[in-house]
Amino acid sequence: MSENQLAKLREQVDQINLQILELLNERGKIVQAIGEEKKKHGTNRFDPVRERESLDLLLKNYDGPYTEATIKHLFKQIFKASLELQEIDYERTLLVSRKAHPENTVVNINGETVGDGVQRFVMGPCAVESYEQVREVALALKEHGLTLMRGGAYKPRTSPYDFQGLGVEGLKILRQVADELELSVITEIVTPQDVELALDYVDVIQVGARNMQNFELLKTVGSVKKPVLLKRGLSATISEFINAAEYIMAGGNDQIILCERGIRTYERATRNTLDISAVPILKKETHLPVAVDVTHSTGRRDLLLPTAKAALAIGADLVMAEVHPDPAVALSDSLQQMDIPQFHDFMNELNAFKERLV
């Protein structure tokens, strides 16, 4: 074969490649239109029956030099790329997506901002037990200039016989202490019917891990004008977590903080496994601020400081931990709460660490 003949054949291949590319572009546009129709009708993007029918049609009409396995592989890659194209279009439509909203959302909690680049802390007891207990912790928070106080008035527990919280009385205690010391209250609300009642007492509504996919609760907190701290479910994927936040934002409430609190794995050295990589992923995929709960993710007092440092180092906007005047007699989660002196050491070490990060 002469050099001239080889050049001509290569030119023909180049022209065919361009034709294939043009057809792929045309196919991609049609696939996007199909994705839009599926979205309107609420049907799944992936249809295995349709994929099988398409492959059967191709193989039935194929008469060429490639093996059937090669043809299957090539078109499966095209089908996969088409599915990914529909998924990208879907992500762009999510209100929480950074693709749709490139700027960071800043959540305002009574003048304290979360998501503006300044890393902050939210501390407090696991459960509200008494006015005296909450006030003692709150005074310790004030010594470090903290304004965000957490505390559980409602406590969804694994066992029905464990302490379930003081309920409305707990909300009243949190509000009283917060008003006296100029703090903001973050506490969990577990049912949609309690949301309206809680509005008089809380500054931030927490949706706990066990309620991450309580869709009626998500819709309800999405309809009110209070910031929401949404915790990741025990076994939730990041995609599921993001879609849970979408429920809230779709209701009109864009003041959402995402909270990584550890996921359930086979590891038993810690209460849960802290998915620290979730922080940069969530900040890349969404425009919402991200918190890390180092208490529930580890379940170990001795690991609170190193995991909090990790959270700050990787870019978390907010670090959450639990403090109790006397953890040994706490009504819930005694092993994972710091006492007041430990809390002071914790904050001093973290503030010094933050300065080294700058």
C-alpha positions in Angstrom: 0.0 0.0 0.0 1.4 3.4 -1.0 1.6 6.3 1.4 -1.0 8.1 -0.7 -3.5 5.3 -0.4 -2.9 5.1 3.4 -3.4 8.8 3.8 -6.7 8.6 1.9 -8.0 5.7 4.1 -7.0 7.6 7.2 -8.9 10.7 5.8 -12.0 8.5 5.3 -11.7 7.3 8.9 -11.4 10.9 10.2 -14.5 11.8 8.2 -16.5 8.9 9.6 -15.3 9.8 13.2 -16.7 13.3 12.6 -20.0 11.9 11.4 -20.1 9.6 14.5 -19.4 12.6 16.7 -22.2 14.6 15.0 -24.6 11.7 15.5 -23.6 11.4 19.2 -24.2 15.1 19.7 -27.7 14.7 18.1 -28.3 11.6 20.2 -27.3 13.5 23.3 -29.8 16.3 22.7 -32.6 13.7 22.2 -31.5 11.9 25.4 -31.7 15.2 27.3 -35.3 15.8 26.0 -36.2 12.2 27.1 -34.8 13.0 30.5 -37.0 16.1 30.7 -40.1 14.1 29.8 -39.2 11.4 32.4 -38.8 14.1 35.0 -42.3 15.5 34.2 -43.8 12.0 34.6 -41.7 11.1 37.7 -40.2 8.0 36.1 -36.7 6.6 36.7 -33.9 7.7 34.4 -32.6 4.2 34.1 -34.8 1.8 32.2 -33.2 -1.7 32.0 -36.0 -3.1 29.8 -35.5 -0.3 27.3 -31.7 -0.8 27.3 -32.2 -4.6 26.6 -34.6 -3.9 23.7 -32.1 -1.4 22.2 -29.2 -3.8 22.4 -31.3 -6.7 20.9 -32.3 -4.4 18.0 -28.7 -3.4 17.3 -27.4 -7.0 17.4 -30.3 -8.2 15.2 -29.3 -5.7 12.5 -25.6 -6.0 12.9 -23.5 -7.5 10.2 -19.9 -6.3 10.5 -16.3 -7.2 11.4 -16.6 -6.6 15.2 -17.7 -9.2 17.6 -21.1 -9.0 19.2 -19.4 -8.5 22.6 -17.6 -5.5 21.2 -20.8 -3.9 19.9 -22.5 -4.5 23.2 -19.6 -2.9 25.1 -19.5 0.2 22.8 -23.3 0.8 23.1 -23.4 0.1 26.8 -20.8 2.9 27.2 -23.0 5.2 25.1 -26.1 4.3 27.2 -24.1 4.9 30.4 -22.9 8.3 29.1 -26.5 9.2 28.2 -27.7 8.3 31.7 -24.9 10.5 33.2 -26.0 13.3 30.9 -29.5 13.1 32.2 -28.2 13.0 35.8 -26.1 16.2 35.2 -29.2 18.0 33.9 -31.1 16.8 37.0 -28.4 18.1 39.3 -28.4 21.5 37.6 -32.1 21.7 38.4 -31.7 21.1 42.2 -32.1 24.3 44.2 -29.3 23.2 46.5 -26.9 22.6 43.7 -23.8 24.8 43.3 -24.3 24.4 39.5 -27.6 26.3 39.9 -26.3 28.7 42.6 -22.5 29.3 42.5 -22.3 31.7 45.5 -22.2 30.4 49.0 -25.3 30.6 51.1 -24.8 32.4 54.4 -27.1 31.4 57.2 -28.0 34.2 59.6 -28.8 33.2 63.2 -29.6 36.3 65.1 -26.7 38.2 63.6 -24.2 35.3 63.8 -23.4 34.1 60.3 -22.5 30.6 59.2 -21.0 30.0 55.8 -19.2 33.3 55.4 -15.7 31.8 55.7 -15.5 32.3 59.5 -15.4 28.9 61.3 -17.7 28.8 64.3 -18.8 26.4 67.1 -22.1 25.2 68.5 -21.9 23.6 71.9 -24.2 22.4 74.7 -25.6 19.4 76.5 -26.9 16.3 74.8 -30.2 16.6 76.6 -31.8 19.3 78.6 -32.1 18.0 82.2 -32.7 21.2 84.3 -32.4 24.9 84.2 -29.3 24.8 86.4 -27.6 22.3 84.1 -28.2 24.3 80.9 -27.3 27.6 82.5 -24.0 26.3 83.8 -23.0 25.1 80.3 -24.2 28.3 78.8 -22.0 30.4 81.1 -19.0 28.3 80.0 -19.9 29.0 76.3 -20.1 32.7 77.0 -16.5 32.7 78.4 -15.3 31.7 74.9 -17.5 34.2 73.1 -19.8 31.5 71.7 -23.4 32.4 70.9 -24.8 29.1 69.4 -26.1 26.7 72.0 -27.4 23.2 71.3 -29.5 21.1 73.6 -32.0 18.3 73.2 -35.6 18.8 74.5 -36.8 15.9 72.4 -34.6 12.8 72.3 -35.4 10.1 69.8 -33.6 7.0 71.3 -33.0 3.5 70.1 -34.6 2.0 73.1 -38.2 3.2 74.1 -37.1 2.9 77.7 -34.3 5.4 77.5 -34.7 9.1 78.5 -36.8 10.8 75.8 -36.3 14.4 76.8 -38.3 17.0 78.7 -40.3 18.1 75.6 -41.9 21.5 75.8 -40.5 22.0 79.3 -37.0 21.5 77.8 -37.8 24.1 75.1 -38.8 26.6 77.8 -35.6 26.1 79.7 -33.4 26.5 76.6 -35.3 29.7 75.7 -35.1 31.2 79.2 -31.3 30.6 79.5 -30.7 31.8 75.9 -32.6 35.1 76.6 -30.8 35.6 79.8 -27.3 35.2 78.3 -28.0 36.4 74.7 -27.5 33.0 73.0 -29.3 31.3 70.1 -30.9 27.9 70.5 -30.4 25.0 68.2 -32.6 22.0 69.1 -34.2 19.0 67.4 -37.9 18.8 66.5 -39.0 15.3 65.7 -42.6 15.6 64.4 -44.2 18.0 61.9 -47.0 18.9 64.4 -44.4 20.2 66.9 -42.8 22.6 64.5 -45.3 25.5 65.0 -45.0 25.2 68.7 -41.2 25.2 68.6 -41.0 28.5 66.6 -41.6 30.4 69.8 -38.6 28.8 71.5 -35.9 27.9 69.0 -33.7 29.9 66.7 -32.5 27.0 64.6 -34.6 23.8 64.0 -32.5 20.7 64.0 -33.7 17.7 61.9 -31.9 14.7 63.4 -30.2 11.8 61.6 -33.2 9.4 62.2 -35.5 12.0 60.6 -33.4 12.9 57.6 -35.9 11.2 55.3 -39.0 12.1 57.3 -40.4 13.9 54.2 -43.4 15.4 55.9 -41.1 16.9 58.6 -38.7 18.2 55.8 -41.7 19.8 54.0 -42.9 21.4 57.2 -39.6 23.0 58.2 -39.2 24.1 54.6 -42.3 26.2 54.9 -41.2 28.2 58.0 -38.8 31.1 58.3 -36.3 29.6 60.6 -32.8 28.2 59.8 -32.6 24.4 59.7 -29.6 22.3 60.7 -30.1 19.0 58.8 -28.1 16.0 60.0 -27.1 13.2 57.7 -28.9 9.9 58.2 -27.1 7.0 59.8 -26.8 5.1 56.5 -27.5 7.8 54.0 -25.5 8.4 50.9 -24.4 11.9 50.1 -26.9 12.0 47.2 -29.7 11.1 49.6 -28.5 13.7 52.0 -28.5 16.4 49.3 -32.0 15.4 48.2 -33.3 15.7 51.8 -32.0 19.3 51.8 -33.8 19.8 48.5 -37.1 19.0 50.2 -36.5 21.9 52.6 -35.4 24.3 50.0 -38.2 23.4 47.7 -40.6 24.6 50.4 -39.1 28.0 50.3 -36.5 27.9 53.1 -33.0 28.4 51.9 -31.4 28.8 55.4 -30.0 25.3 55.7 -26.9 24.0 57.3 -25.8 20.4 56.4 -24.4 18.4 59.3 -22.1 15.4 58.8 -22.5 13.3 62.0 -20.9 10.0 61.1 -22.4 7.0 59.2 -22.9 3.4 60.3 -20.2 1.0 59.1 -18.8 -2.3 60.3 -16.3 -0.5 62.5 -17.0 -0.6 66.2 -14.0 1.3 67.6 -16.2 4.4 67.4 -20.0 4.9 67.7 -20.2 5.9 64.0 -17.6 6.5 61.3 -16.9 10.2 60.6 -17.0 10.7 56.9 -14.7 13.6 56.8 -14.5 13.6 53.0 -18.2 14.5 53.0 -17.3 18.1 53.9 -15.5 19.1 50.7 -17.9 17.0 48.6 -20.9 18.8 50.1 -19.3 22.2 49.7 -18.4 21.4 46.1 -21.8 19.9 45.2 -24.0 22.4 47.1 -23.8 26.1 48.1 -24.9 25.3 51.7 -22.7 25.6 54.8 -21.5 22.4 56.3 -21.2 21.4 60.0 -19.5 18.4 61.6 -20.8 16.9 64.8 -17.7 15.3 66.4 -19.6 14.0 69.4 -22.1 11.7 67.7 -19.7 10.7 64.9 -17.2 9.3 67.4 -19.1 8.6 70.7 -15.8 9.0 72.4 -14.7 12.0 74.5 -11.0 11.3 73.8 -11.5 11.7 70.1 -13.4 15.0 70.1 -10.4 17.2 69.8 -8.6 15.4 67.0 -11.8 15.1 64.9 -12.7 18.7 65.5 -9.2 19.7 64.3 -9.8 17.5 61.2 -13.1 19.2 60.6 -11.6 22.7 60.8 -8.6 21.7 58.6 -10.9 20.3 55.9 -13.0 23.4 55.8 -16.1 22.8 57.9 -18.1 26.0 58.6 -19.3 24.8 62.0 -18.1 22.3 64.6 -20.7 20.8 67.0 -19.8 19.1 70.3 -21.6 18.3 73.6 -20.8 19.6 77.1 -22.3 18.6 80.5 -21.4 19.8 84.0 -21.1 16.2 85.2 -21.2 13.7 82.4 -21.1 10.7 84.8 -24.7 11.5 85.8 -26.0 12.6 82.4 -29.3 11.1 81.4 -28.0 10.4 77.9 -24.7 9.8 76.1 -22.5 10.2 79.2 -19.4 8.8 77.6 -19.2 11.3 74.8 -19.8 14.6 76.6 -17.0 16.9 77.9 -17.2 18.3 81.4 -16.7 22.1 81.8 -12.9 22.0 82.4 -12.4 19.7 79.4 -14.5 22.0 77.4 -12.3 25.0 78.2 -9.2 23.0 77.2 -11.0 21.9 74.1 -11.8 25.5 73.0 -8.4 26.9 73.9 -6.7 24.2 71.8 -9.1 24.6 68.9 -8.7 28.4 68.9 -4.9 28.0 68.8 -5.2 25.5 66.0 -7.4 27.9 64.0 -4.8 30.5 64.2 -2.2 28.1 62.9 -4.4 27.3 59.9 -4.6 30.9 58.8 
